[in-house]
Each structure stands twice: as structure tokens, then as C-alpha cells.
């Protein structure tokens, strides 16, 4: 079949929601992928029918679908935002419930990866689906056009391939694979829904074996693996050279293989070898004998607890290819990697590694040159656009740079010279590009990125979506910086909105950051040209919380008066976020811990990334939340109770108390709302790259509606000593059951003292300032205790909690 080169660049750009969102879906097939796709569609708010075959030997016709659904419920990481999401999934079977397909907007077929099975299922779909339903097949590599080959013209127009990467909730990439008969509006609708509502980054691939991501990514993985099976590099050495050092995930090559499953990787490689008969590097997809033997012996990786790695008596050992036993890691012989790591940013590290004359440099040069040459030779087959290859690898394999971005980083001529030295074939389009004097795949054009397209014989715009706000672009104009200190800055992001950016190490909330935040809120309130402010950044995490090192140093020197002043300032600043006269919108993402959680809790209208891992974790370092978090939890419980009855308030207070006492963290924004770490007014953004844009729009919306800060809480009902005694009894039982240590019990008692109002003999209403002073007093008293200081220094040294 002749592949179709599509100009799909417009699908990467946002536009007004021109297509109606899907409201209902049917997922056919409840295997690992089908059940988790159903879960994520339910996360997006859809009503989902999950159907599978009727078992031959079971009285329950839903036995198969129930098993798949329950496996999804028990999966880790959790495919569901919250437990309630699962209630939107309705189970059924192909025999008695297939007519439900007629009721949905989108039918997602995710059955067994066999052409005959998929064709049979789509024949039934055509019988039942409504005339305007979109139909897709989820497959990682089967030819899409062949699946619908016998279907009607009307069916083919609304049919396409989807390739969700596993696990669907967490993996960013969604490959869409239209056929020549797919209506462009159907492709646009799925792309738009995937991006806005499923949080996916979409790449459109040609209908060829394993599309873009796996074709390139599996090639790279198997190529690195062969330096272990056929070369003289150890597993650990290869994982060092294919991990964070070169901008790849920490799991690198072999840990990733174990996580994916060696059986899965073997199947993909075997299928690729069978299907890519004309590929000049077809032999690269032959499964190494070592991996084949591991699969035959049932050593499949993480799911069987042994693969290339195995944990033995708390030690991670790796496979000896000669004995097939697991042995301790040998000392790596990779030369001076420290200097390479210290070379600078990723581009500098890649260049330093490429120039290295030792074993590390040899491995990197040879594997990288092969990968870049292979990727270039696939242009025109898997996609017409080099940028789509880079996107697929970044989003599907979590690399910081795709192949063509790496090529630019290493230098166009440097790579070409290296390919010539190693006898690697360079495709004609790259040679033609060189002959025209073009020496990079990407360049900036009128402030936007442009990419070289071979079909165009020149550069075309490759701009970011218009609903993505990138701070790097804002910072290009120095006039956009309105204020700064060593650890933070206030930026003008346009339309009368400012953004406060943390710039401290790990975005920790030291004194400079918090005082800067307070000053910048004052500035925004005074400036008539500013509507309000976003608190956000593009760091790996929003913030790990207060600067522990700063506090530990002051505590070790006995400067408790200084710390007390800092706590006052911290509380005042968080209160100012809440009570500012112009809207201040926190935009948390990823880890949002301790004080950062308290900022988000205080914010009246935050905008949170769906995958925000948020919580009050202070008890893990021997402290309590003292940046208004403890007060806010007590107030929340009192407000949620249906009346002033102490027993009703206690019923709401106890789960919040237990959550904070156990330092539990929400594994997503939706769960964060349920656990009290985010207000009910939080707007959740599914696509993380849209978060700052959405926060900016939130400021504009609130301003235009006539913003009014929430009223001060001057009548918080707290419960006093009786409820604290109840908490103490529960804590004693936990300690006697060895679930918590004696010091954990002590810390939780201190927490309960604040949340119940301190030394009050009976329930009564108090002002928020009363609870804030209690927070401060308890925090300072704990900071002076030896075991708390031990926990803090252990966290700073080992980055994990101490249970003393």
C-alpha cells in the first residue's frame, strides 16, 4: 500500500473547540489496555461501557470483563483519578450487551492483536453503531486500513487507528493513524478531544508497522541491548549511558525493558521483524538469544520480579549472561563521567560524551549515530515531518530530546562526518539539505520554531499551540521581568496578568521566595494595569515545600526567634494569597508538598495539573503544617458538617486529621480535592502544557467578573479536649499495633491539639488567627526536639524519611 504523507501540523495547534466533546464511549476488550483506556475516558468525565467476550465455562457471562476491570482497579499506578470515577464504567459482554454500542459517541475497539478477531468485531460494530459515531481501533502495529478493508465507505470515513501508550493515564503520547478514507474532521475531533480532555499530546502517523514511536524507540532499545549481548558492556554500564546522563528516563534501557515486560518487548520486536521486510536494518529487530531465553523461562521483568534485574535480599542484582544467575554490580569502567555530568546542560553533556575517547564515548557515538541515521531514513515512510519523530520519542519514551533535536545539539556536520566514518547510510534528503546550505533541522523564524521538511525543501513553521504558555518565550524579552531576587521573579505574561516564578533549588520556599511573593502581590494590587497574578513555574515539580536546610541551620544555632519570625511571615504570605484584592491563582503541578500545598489550599481558585501529587507531609520530618494548613483543615471540617453538632464535625475532622498525621499524599488533583488539599473551586487541566495558559485565563475571568476575595474566617468551630482524647486513644492503638512509632504518636498528638483548638474544655468558635498562633507555637516547640532535628537532617542527607 502506498503510504499517505499528511500535513498534520495544524493538529498540534489549539483552536476554539470546533468539535463537540465525546460524552459516551464503548470500549470493546477489557484486557490491560482496554480496561485502562476505559478508566481514562471515565477520568475525562465520559460514561463508558466496557464490554468483553462471554466465557465458555463460567455461569457469569461478565466473568471476563469483571476480571479485566478488577485488575485495572488494583493496578499500580492507579489508572483512576478517584474511586468514584470507576462508577462511570458499566460492564457488559459481547453476547448480551453489544447493542449498547448504538448508544455511544465513540467506539474504541481494543481486543486481541489479531487481524481476524479485529475484523470480526468491526463487522459487528458496523451493525450496531450510530451513523455519526466515531470508531477507532487501538493497536500498536497492525495495519489500520486492513482492519476496515471490508467495511462500507461510510464506516471507513469515521474510522481511524489510535495507539495509546501504556499506561494510558500517565503516558503523554497518543498516536492517531488515519487511513486514506478517514474524514479529516473525524481526525481533528479525536485529536482535539485527546489533547483537551484526555491530556494527550497527539502525533499523526502513517499507516506503517508500529507507526512512529515504537518503530524508532524499539530500534534504539534493542540496539543498546546488543552492546550487552554482543559487546563488552555490563547492564549497569549501559543503563548509566542511556539514562539521565543523556536526557532519558532513570529507568534507561534494561530497567525499562523489565517494566514494559520482556514478553511484550519480544512480541513487538518479532512482529516488527516480520512486517518490515524492506527495512534496510530489519535484522536490528531480531530478538537477542538472552532475552528469548528469559521469556521462555518466565522471567518477564517487573511482573515476575525477575528479568534483567532481580532484587535479592534488598540488593538489586543483574543477569550474568554466561551463568544466567543474578550477580552484584561490578565497578563500572566508563572513565571520567563526573566531568561529563558537570559539563552543563543536556546539550553540553551530549557534546562532551560524543567527544569522549573512552568506552563511554564509543558506546554513545556508535549507538547515537546508528539511531540518527535510522530515524532520518524513516522520514517519508513513517511520517513526512522530522518534528513528529522527535515528538513521538519525547512523549512516548520520555526522552528530553528526540533524534533530530539531538542531531542539532551535536552539530549537523559533526554527525554527518561521524556517519561517514562509521559507514552509516545518509538518506538523499539530508544530503540535499546540506547542499542547500541548511545545517540544522530546527531554527527560529520570526520568534517561532521552524522545522526542515524534506517535501518542502525548506523550513516551515512549527509553532507551539496557542494555548500553551512557555516561560522561556516570555523571558526572551527582558522587559517582561517586572521584579526579581536571587530565588524568584515576577514576569509580565501579557493581557494584564503577571506570573510569580520560583527559581530556588527544587523550588523550595525559603525566606527569599516567600518575602518576594508577598512583595509581588503588593505590587500587583497597586498596579492599575495588572488584573492579577499566577503563581507557577515550569520546574520538574511545583515545589517541595519549605526550605528545610534553612530551618535546620537556624535551629542548630538556637535561633528560634528568627524561625518564629519566619513562620509569622510565611503564614502572613499564604494569607495574602487568599485575601489579595486581585485574583492570585496558584498553578500547581507534580510534587506540591508542605508549604506549597498550603499555598494551593489557601488559593480561592487554583488551576491544577491533573497529575498534581499534593499533600501535607510535615510529620515525616517531625513537624506539623504551620503555613495555615492545619488551621485550614480544621475550618474545612467545620464548614462541611451539616450542623454544629460536635459529633458531626468530628466525623468530618477525623479523616483530615488521619490524612495529615500519616503524611498521605494525593496522587492527582481530583484526589487532592477529595482529601482536602485543593478547594472544590479548583480547575483541573488534563494537558500539563496548558496549565499556565489556563491559570492566566482564570485570572482574566475572575477579574472581568468583578473579583472579591473570600471573607475572613472568624467563627471556626473547634471541638476541644474531648475530641483530642478520642484521637489519642486511636493513636495509642496504632502504636500498640506497631503501625506507628512512639514519636509518631507524639507528633500526631501535637497535630490533633491544633486541629481541635488547643486547651479548650468544650467546643467553641474561634478566629482563624487563634489557630494560626497554635500552629506556630507547636511548630516551634517540635523544631527544638532532638528527634525532629534527626528527622530533618536525615531527610536532607538521604532524601527519605526517618522513623525514629
C-alpha positions in Angstrom: 0.0 0.0 0.0 1.3 3.5 -0.8 1.6 5.5 2.4 -0.1 8.8 2.7 2.1 11.8 3.8 -0.2 14.1 5.7 0.4 17.7 6.6 -0.9 17.5 10.1 0.9 20.3 11.7 -2.3 22.2 12.4 -3.4 19.4 14.7 -0.7 20.4 17.2 -2.2 23.8 17.5 -5.1 24.8 19.7 -8.3 26.3 18.3 -11.7 27.1 19.6 -13.4 23.8 20.4 -14.9 23.4 17.0 -16.0 19.8 17.6 -18.4 18.6 20.3 -16.7 16.6 23.1 -17.4 12.9 23.4 -19.8 12.2 26.2 -20.2 8.5 26.0 -17.9 5.7 24.8 -17.8 1.9 24.4 -14.5 0.2 24.9 -14.5 -3.3 23.4 -12.0 -5.5 25.1 -11.1 -5.5 28.8 -7.5 -6.5 28.7 -4.8 -4.4 30.2 -5.1 -1.7 27.6 -8.8 -1.8 27.1 -9.6 -1.5 30.8 -7.2 1.3 31.4 -8.4 3.2 28.3 -11.9 2.9 29.7 -10.6 4.2 33.1 -9.0 7.3 31.5 -12.1 8.0 29.4 -14.0 7.9 32.7 -11.4 10.2 34.2 -12.3 12.7 31.5 -15.9 12.5 32.5 -17.3 10.1 30.0 -19.9 7.4 30.6 -18.1 4.3 29.5 -19.4 0.9 28.5 -16.7 -1.8 28.9 -17.5 -5.0 27.1 -15.7 -8.3 26.5 -16.4 -11.8 25.4 -18.6 -14.3 27.2 -16.5 -17.1 28.8 -17.1 -20.7 27.6 -17.1 -22.3 31.0 -18.5 -19.9 33.5 -22.0 -19.2 34.7 -21.3 -15.5 34.9 -21.5 -14.0 31.3 -19.5 -11.0 32.6 -16.7 -13.0 34.2 -14.1 -11.9 31.7 -14.9 -8.2 31.8 -15.1 -8.3 35.6 -11.7 -9.8 35.8 -10.2 -7.1 33.5 -12.0 -4.3 35.4 -10.8 -5.6 38.8 -7.2 -5.9 37.6 -7.5 -2.2 36.5 -8.9 -1.3 39.9 -5.9 -3.0 41.6 -3.2 -1.7 39.1 -0.3 0.4 40.3 0.0 3.2 39.4 -3.8 3.7 39.7 -5.5 4.3 36.3 -8.4 6.0 38.0 -8.3 9.6 39.3 -10.5 8.7 42.3 -12.6 5.7 43.3 -15.8 7.4 42.3 -14.6 7.6 38.7 -14.9 3.8 38.4 -18.7 4.2 38.9 -18.9 5.7 35.4 -17.9 2.4 33.9 -20.7 -0.1 33.0 -19.7 -3.7 32.4 -21.2 -6.0 29.9 -20.5 -8.7 27.4 -20.4 -9.2 23.7 -23.3 -11.7 23.7 -25.9 -9.9 25.7 -24.9 -6.3 25.7 -23.4 -5.4 22.3 -26.4 -3.3 21.4 -25.0 -0.7 23.9 -22.6 0.3 21.1 -25.6 2.0 19.4 -25.8 4.5 22.4 -22.3 6.0 22.3 -20.4 8.7 20.6 -17.1 6.9 20.3 -16.4 3.2 19.9 -12.9 2.1 20.9 -12.0 -1.4 19.9 -9.2 -2.9 22.0 -9.5 -6.6 21.5 -6.8 -9.2 20.9 -4.0 -8.1 18.5 -5.1 -10.5 15.7 -6.4 -9.3 12.4 -9.2 -11.8 12.1 -10.5 -11.0 15.6 -10.5 -7.3 15.0 -12.2 -7.6 11.6 -15.0 -9.7 13.1 -15.5 -7.2 15.9 -15.7 -4.3 13.5 -18.2 -6.1 11.4 -20.4 -6.2 14.5 -19.7 -2.6 15.3 -20.9 -1.5 11.9 -24.2 -3.4 12.5 -24.9 -1.5 15.8 -23.1 1.8 15.9 -25.0 5.0 15.2 -24.3 6.8 11.9 -22.3 9.6 13.5 -20.3 7.6 16.0 -16.5 7.7 15.7 -14.9 4.3 15.5 -11.3 3.5 16.3 -9.1 0.5 16.7 -6.5 0.6 19.4 -3.4 -1.2 18.1 0.3 -0.8 18.5 1.2 -2.0 15.0 -1.5 -3.8 12.9 -2.3 -2.2 9.5 -5.2 0.1 10.1 -6.6 0.1 6.6 -6.7 -3.7 6.6 -8.9 -3.9 9.7 -11.6 -1.9 8.0 -11.0 -3.3 4.5 -14.4 -5.0 4.2 -16.4 -2.2 5.8 -18.6 0.3 4.0 -17.5 3.7 2.7 -19.4 5.4 5.5 -17.7 3.3 8.1 -14.3 4.0 6.7 -14.8 7.7 6.8 -15.3 7.7 10.6 -12.7 5.1 11.3 -9.1 5.5 12.4 -6.4 4.0 14.5 -5.5 5.0 18.0 -2.3 4.0 19.7 -2.5 4.8 23.4 0.8 4.3 25.2 0.7 2.2 28.3 -0.4 3.2 31.0 -2.9 5.4 29.2 -3.5 7.8 32.2 0.2 8.6 32.6 1.8 8.3 29.2 1.6 11.5 27.2 1.7 10.3 23.6 -1.4 9.4 21.6 -0.6 8.3 18.0 -3.5 8.7 15.6 -3.4 6.7 12.4 -5.9 7.7 9.7 -6.5 5.8 6.5 -6.8 7.5 3.1 -10.5 7.2 3.6 -10.7 8.8 7.1 -12.7 12.1 7.1 -10.3 14.9 8.2 -12.9 16.2 10.6 -13.0 12.9 12.4 -9.2 13.0 12.8 -9.5 16.6 14.0 -12.2 15.7 16.5 -10.3 12.9 18.1 -7.1 14.9 18.2 -8.9 17.8 19.8 -10.6 15.6 22.4 -7.4 13.7 23.1 -5.5 16.9 23.8 -8.1 19.0 25.7 -9.9 16.3 27.6 -7.5 13.3 27.8 -4.4 15.3 28.3 -2.7 13.7 25.4 0.0 15.1 23.1 -1.0 13.9 19.6 1.1 12.8 16.7 -0.4 11.6 13.4 1.4 8.7 11.9 1.4 7.0 8.6 -0.2 3.5 8.5 3.0 1.5 8.6 4.2 -1.2 11.1 4.4 0.1 14.6 3.9 3.7 13.4 6.4 6.3 14.7 7.1 5.8 18.4 7.7 2.1 18.6 9.5 1.9 15.3 12.2 4.3 16.4 12.1 3.7 20.2 12.3 -0.1 20.0 15.1 0.2 17.5 17.1 2.3 20.0 16.3 0.0 22.9 17.4 -3.2 21.1 20.4 -1.5 19.7 21.6 -0.6 23.2 20.8 -4.1 24.5 23.1 -5.7 21.9 26.1 -3.9 23.4 25.4 -6.2 26.4 24.6 -9.4 24.5 27.3 -9.0 21.7 29.7 -6.5 23.3 31.6 -6.0 26.5 29.4 -3.6 28.4 27.5 -4.6 31.5 23.8 -4.0 32.2 24.7 -1.3 34.7 27.1 0.5 32.4 24.5 0.6 29.6 21.8 1.9 31.9 24.2 4.6 33.1 24.9 5.6 29.5 21.2 5.5 28.4 19.7 7.2 31.4 19.5 10.6 32.9 23.0 11.5 31.7 21.7 11.7 28.1 18.3 13.1 28.9 16.5 9.7 29.1 14.4 8.4 32.0 16.2 7.0 35.0 15.0 3.5 34.0 17.2 3.7 30.9 17.4 0.5 28.8 17.2 -2.6 30.9 15.0 -1.3 33.8 12.6 0.0 31.1 12.6 -3.4 29.4 11.7 -5.1 32.8 9.0 -2.5 33.4 7.4 -3.0 30.0 7.7 -6.7 30.2 10.2 -8.8 28.3 7.4 -10.8 26.7 5.8 -7.6 25.4 9.1 -6.3 24.1 9.8 -9.6 22.4 6.4 -9.7 20.7 6.8 -6.2 19.4 10.3 -7.0 18.1 9.2 -10.2 16.5 6.2 -8.5 14.8 8.4 -5.7 13.5 10.9 -8.2 12.1 8.1 -10.0 10.3 6.4 -6.8 8.9 9.3 -4.6 7.9 10.7 -6.8 5.1 12.0 -3.8 3.1 13.7 -2.1 6.1 17.5 -2.0 5.5 18.1 -2.6 9.2 15.5 -5.3 9.6 18.0 -7.5 11.4 18.1 -5.0 14.3 14.6 -6.3 15.4 15.8 -9.9 15.8 15.3 -10.7 19.5 18.7 -11.5 21.2 19.0 -15.1 22.4 19.4 -13.9 26.0 16.1 -12.1 26.1 14.4 -15.0 24.3 15.6 -17.4 26.9 14.4 -15.1 29.7 10.9 -15.1 28.2 10.9 -18.9 27.8 11.9 -19.3 31.4 9.1 -17.0 32.5 11.5 -14.3 33.7 9.5 -11.4 32.3 10.7 -8.5 34.3 8.7 -6.5 36.9 5.6 -8.6 36.8 7.5 -11.8 37.7 10.0 -10.0 39.9 13.0 -11.1 37.8 14.2 -10.2 34.3 17.4 -8.4 33.5 17.3 -7.3 37.2 16.3 -9.1 40.3 16.0 -7.9 43.9 17.9 -10.4 46.2 17.9 -9.7 49.9 17.4 -5.9 49.4 20.1 -5.8 46.8 19.4 -5.1 43.1 21.4 -7.7 41.1 21.7 -8.1 37.4 21.8 -11.0 35.0 25.1 -12.7 34.2 24.6 -13.8 30.5 27.0 -16.7 30.9 25.6 -18.4 34.0 22.1 -16.9 33.9 22.4 -16.2 37.6 22.0 -12.8 39.2 25.2 -11.1 40.4 26.2 -7.9 42.2 27.1 -5.0 40.1 30.7 -4.7 39.0 32.6 -1.5 39.2 31.8 0.5 36.0 34.7 1.2 33.7 33.4 4.3 31.9 36.1 6.8 32.5 35.6 10.3 33.9 31.8 10.6 33.8 31.9 13.2 36.6 33.4 15.8 34.3 30.8 15.0 31.6 28.0 15.3 34.1 29.4 18.7 35.2 29.7 19.9 31.6 26.5 21.9 31.9 23.0 21.4 30.4 21.9 18.5 28.2 23.4 19.8 25.0 26.8 20.3 26.7 26.7 16.8 28.2 25.8 15.2 24.8 28.7 17.0 23.1 31.2 16.1 25.9 30.1 12.4 25.7 30.3 12.4 21.9 33.9 13.7 22.1 34.9 11.3 24.9 37.7 8.9 23.7 37.0 6.1 26.2 34.4 3.3 26.4 31.6 5.7 27.3 32.2 7.9 24.3 32.5 4.9 22.0 29.1 3.5 23.1 27.4 6.8 22.8 28.8 7.7 19.4 28.1 4.4 17.8 24.5 4.0 19.2 23.6 7.6 18.6 24.9 7.7 15.0 23.0 4.5 14.2 19.8 5.9 15.7 20.0 9.2 14.0 20.8 7.6 10.6 17.9 5.2 11.0 15.5 7.9 12.1 16.5 10.0 9.0 15.9 7.1 6.7 12.4 6.6 8.0 11.2 10.1 7.0 8.8 9.7 4.2 7.8 6.2 5.4 6.6 6.7 9.0 5.9 10.5 8.7 6.9 13.4 6.5 7.9 15.6 9.4 11.1 15.1 11.5 9.4 17.0 14.3 6.8 14.3 14.6 9.6 11.8 15.2 11.0 14.0 17.9 7.6 14.5 19.5 6.8 10.8 19.5 10.1 9.9 21.2 9.8 12.7 23.7 6.2 12.0 24.6 6.2 8.2 24.2 9.6 7.4 25.7 10.1 10.4 27.9 13.4 11.5 26.3 14.3 15.2 26.7 15.3 15.3 23.1 14.2 13.4 20.0 16.7 12.2 17.4 16.7 15.3 15.2 16.9 17.6 18.2 19.9 15.5 19.4 21.4 15.9 15.9 21.1 19.6 16.1 22.6 19.6 19.6 25.7 17.6 18.5 26.2 19.6 15.3 24.9 18.9 11.8 28.3 18.4 10.2 29.7 16.6 13.2 27.1 13.9 12.9 27.4 13.6 9.1 31.2 13.2 9.5 30.6 10.6 12.1 28.2 8.7 9.9 30.7 8.7 7.1 33.4 7.3 9.4 31.2 4.5 10.6 29.7 3.7 7.2 26.2 4.7 8.1 23.9 5.4 5.1 22.7 9.0 4.9 19.4 9.5 3.1 19.2 11.7 0.0 17.0 14.3 1.6 19.7 15.0 4.3 22.4 15.3 1.6 20.1 17.6 -0.4 19.5 19.7 2.7 23.3 20.0 3.2 23.8 21.0 -0.4 21.3 23.9 0.0 23.4 25.2 2.9 21.0 24.2 5.7 22.9 22.9 8.7 20.2 22.4 11.3 16.8 20.7 11.5 15.2 23.4 13.6 15.7 27.2 13.6 13.9 30.2 15.0 11.8 32.1 12.4 10.0 35.3 13.5 10.1 34.2 17.1 8.7 30.8 16.4 10.3 27.4 15.8 10.5 26.2 12.2 11.4 22.7 11.1 13.0 21.5 7.9 10.5 19.5 5.8 12.1 17.4 3.0 8.9 17.6 0.9 9.0 21.4 1.1 12.8 21.5 0.6 12.9 24.2 3.3 11.7 25.3 6.7 8.1 25.5 7.7 6.6 26.9 10.9 6.3 24.5 13.8 4.8 26.8 16.4 3.7 25.8 19.8 -0.1 25.5 20.4 -1.6 28.9 21.1 -3.0 27.7 24.4 0.4 26.8 25.8 2.3 29.5 27.7 6.0 28.9 27.8 8.1 31.0 30.2 11.2 30.7 28.1 9.4 32.7 25.4 8.3 35.3 27.9 11.9 35.6 29.3 13.3 36.3 25.8 12.2 39.9 26.3 14.0 41.3 29.3 11.3 44.0 29.7 8.9 41.3 30.8 10.7 40.8 34.1 9.0 43.2 36.5 10.9 42.2 39.6 13.4 39.6 40.7 15.6 38.5 43.5 18.1 35.5 43.7 15.3 32.9 44.0 12.2 34.3 42.3 10.9 36.7 39.7 7.7 38.4 38.6 7.0 38.2 34.9 4.6 40.1 32.7 2.8 37.3 30.7 0.5 39.7 28.8 -3.1 40.8 28.9 -2.6 42.5 32.3 -1.5 39.3 34.1 1.7 38.8 36.0 3.3 35.4 37.0 5.4 34.8 40.1 8.0 32.2 39.3 10.0 30.2 41.9 13.7 29.9 41.0 15.2 28.4 44.1 16.7 24.9 44.3 13.9 22.3 43.9 11.6 25.4 44.0 11.8 25.3 47.8 10.0 28.0 49.7 12.8 29.8 51.6 12.6 33.2 53.1 13.6 35.0 49.8 10.8 33.2 47.9 8.1 33.9 50.4 9.0 37.5 51.1 9.3 38.0 47.3 5.8 36.5 46.9 4.4 38.9 49.4 6.1 41.9 47.8 4.9 40.9 44.4 1.3 40.5 45.5 1.5 44.1 46.9 2.9 45.3 43.6 0.1 43.7 41.6 -2.5 45.1 43.9 -1.1 48.6 43.5 -0.5 48.5 39.7 -3.7 49.7 37.9 -2.5 47.9 34.7 -2.4 44.5 36.2 -5.6 42.3 36.6 -4.0 39.7 38.9 -1.2 37.2 39.3 -0.4 33.5 38.6 1.9 31.5 40.9 3.5 29.0 38.7 6.7 27.6 37.1 8.0 25.0 34.7 10.2 23.1 37.1 10.1 19.4 37.4 7.9 20.0 40.5 5.8 23.0 41.6 7.6 23.0 44.9 8.9 20.5 47.5 7.8 22.9 50.3 9.7 25.0 52.9 13.4 25.2 52.8 14.3 22.6 55.4 18.0 23.4 55.2 17.4 27.0 56.1 15.3 26.0 59.2 17.7 23.2 60.2 20.7 25.6 60.2 18.8 28.2 62.3 17.6 25.5 64.7 21.1 24.1 65.2 22.2 27.6 66.1 19.4 28.1 68.5 17.9 31.0 66.5 14.3 30.1 67.4 13.3 33.8 67.5 14.3 34.1 63.8 12.4 31.0 62.9 9.4 32.3 64.8 9.5 35.4 62.7 9.9 33.3 59.6 6.8 31.3 60.4 4.8 34.5 61.0 6.0 35.8 57.6 5.2 32.5 55.9 1.6 32.5 57.4 1.1 36.1 56.5 2.2 35.5 52.9 -0.1 32.5 52.5 -3.0 34.5 53.9 -2.2 37.3 51.5 -2.5 34.8 48.6 -6.0 34.1 49.9 -7.2 37.6 50.7 -5.5 39.6 47.9 -7.8 42.2 46.4 -6.9 41.0 42.9 -7.1 37.3 41.9 -4.0 35.3 42.7 -4.2 31.9 41.0 -1.8 29.1 42.1 -1.0 26.7 39.3 0.5 23.5 40.9 1.9 20.5 39.1 3.6 17.3 40.0 5.0 17.4 43.6 3.3 20.1 45.6 4.3 19.4 49.1 4.1 21.0 52.5 4.1 24.8 52.2 3.4 24.6 48.5 0.3 22.6 49.3 -0.7 25.2 51.8 -0.4 27.9 49.2 -2.7 25.8 46.9 -5.2 25.2 49.7 -5.4 28.9 50.5 -5.8 30.0 46.9 -9.5 30.6 46.2 -9.4 29.5 42.6 -6.3 27.4 41.7 -5.7 25.7 38.4 -4.0 22.4 38.9 -2.4 19.9 36.5 -4.4 16.6 36.7 -1.2 14.8 37.8 -0.5 17.0 40.8 0.9 15.0 43.7 -0.1 17.1 46.6 0.0 16.8 50.4 0.9 18.0 53.8 4.0 15.8 54.6 5.5 17.8 57.5 5.0 15.0 60.1 7.5 12.9 58.0 10.2 15.4 59.2 8.9 15.7 62.7 6.9 18.9 62.3 3.3 19.9 61.7 1.9 22.1 58.9 2.3 25.6 60.1 1.7 27.7 57.0 -2.1 27.8 57.6 -2.6 24.2 56.5 -3.6 22.8 59.9 -6.0 25.7 60.5 -7.5 25.3 57.1 -8.2 21.5 57.6 -9.9 22.3 60.9 -12.0 25.0 59.2 -12.9 22.7 56.3 -14.2 20.0 58.6 -16.3 22.5 60.5 -17.7 24.0 57.3 -18.6 20.6 55.8 -20.5 19.4 58.8 -24.3 19.7 58.2 -24.7 21.4 61.5 -22.9 22.5 64.7 -23.3 19.1 66.4 -19.8 18.2 67.6 -20.2 14.6 66.6 -21.0 15.7 63.0 -17.9 18.0 62.9 -15.7 15.2 64.4 -16.9 12.8 61.7 -15.5 15.2 59.1 -12.4 16.2 61.1 -11.1 12.7 61.8 -10.3 11.7 58.2 -8.5 15.0 57.6 -6.6 14.5 60.9 -5.6 11.0 59.9 -4.5 12.1 56.4 -2.1 14.7 57.8 -0.9 12.5 60.6 0.0 9.8 58.2 1.6 12.3 55.8 -0.6 10.9 53.0 -0.2 12.4 49.5 -2.9 12.7 46.8 -1.8 11.0 43.6 -3.7 13.5 41.4 -5.6 16.8 41.6 -9.0 15.1 41.7 -7.9 13.0 44.7 -6.4 16.2 46.1 -9.8 17.8 46.2 -11.3 14.8 47.9 -8.5 14.8 50.5 -8.9 18.5 51.2 -5.6 19.6 49.7 -7.3 21.6 47.0 -10.5 23.6 47.2 -13.7 22.5 45.4 -13.2 25.5 43.1 -10.0 24.0 41.6 -10.0 23.9 37.8 -8.2 20.7 36.7 -6.3 20.9 33.4 -5.7 17.5 31.8 -2.9 18.5 29.5 0.0 19.8 31.6 1.4 22.1 28.9 -1.9 24.1 29.1 -1.7 24.7 32.8 -0.1 28.2 32.9 -2.3 29.4 30.0 -5.4 28.2 31.8 -4.3 29.9 35.0 -3.8 33.1 33.1 -7.3 32.8 31.7 -8.6 32.1 35.2 -7.1 35.4 36.4 -8.7 37.3 33.4 -12.1 35.6 34.0 -12.1 36.4 37.7 -11.0 40.0 37.1 -13.7 40.6 34.4 -16.4 39.2 36.6 -15.5 41.6 39.4 -13.2 39.9 41.8 -14.0 39.8 45.5 -11.7 37.9 47.9 -13.3 35.3 50.3 -14.4 36.6 53.8 -12.1 36.1 56.7 -13.0 33.0 58.9 -13.8 34.4 62.3 -16.1 31.6 63.6 -14.3 28.3 63.1 -16.0 25.7 65.3 -13.3 23.6 67.1 -14.0 20.7 69.4 -11.6 20.9 72.3 -10.2 18.2 74.7 -12.9 15.6 74.4 -12.2 15.1 70.7 -8.5 15.2 71.2 -8.8 12.4 73.8 -10.7 10.3 71.2 -7.8 10.9 68.7 -5.3 10.0 71.4 -7.0 6.6 72.0 -6.8 5.8 68.3 -3.2 6.8 68.2 -2.3 4.6 71.2 -3.9 1.7 69.4 -1.9 2.4 66.3 1.3 2.5 68.3 0.5 -0.7 70.2 -0.1 -2.4 66.9 3.4 -1.2 65.7 1.9 0.8 62.9 3.5 4.0 64.2 6.4 4.8 66.5 6.2 6.4 69.9 7.5 9.7 68.3 4.9 9.4 65.5 2.3 9.2 68.3 3.7 12.3 69.9 3.7 14.3 66.7 0.2 13.3 65.8 -1.0 14.3 69.3 0.5 17.7 68.7 -1.2 17.9 65.4 -4.5 16.9 67.0 -4.1 19.6 69.6 -4.1 22.3 67.0 -6.9 20.8 64.9 -9.2 20.5 68.0 -8.4 24.0 69.2 -5.8 23.5 72.0 -6.6 23.7 75.6 -10.4 24.2 75.3 -12.6 22.3 77.7 -15.6 22.4 75.3 -16.4 23.1 71.7 -16.4 26.8 70.8 -15.9 29.1 67.8 -12.5 30.7 67.3 -11.0 33.2 64.9 -8.5 31.8 62.3 -5.7 33.8 63.9 -6.2 31.8 67.1 -5.4 28.5 65.2 -2.6 30.1 63.3 -0.9 31.0 66.6 -1.4 27.5 67.8 0.3 26.2 64.6 3.2 28.5 65.2 3.7 27.5 68.9 3.5 23.8 68.2 5.8 24.0 65.2 8.5 25.9 67.1 8.3 23.5 70.1 8.8 20.5 67.8 11.6 22.1 66.0 13.5 22.2 69.3 13.2 18.5 69.9 16.1 16.2 69.1 14.1 13.6 67.3 12.6 16.2 65.0 16.1 17.5 64.2 17.3 14.0 63.5 14.4 13.5 61.0 15.1 16.8 59.3 18.9 16.1 58.9 18.1 12.5 57.7 15.8 13.9 55.0 18.3 16.4 53.9 21.1 13.8 53.7 19.2 10.8 52.3 16.0 12.3 50.8 13.8 9.9 52.6 12.0 10.0 56.0 13.4 8.6 59.2 11.1 6.7 61.5 12.8 7.2 64.9 
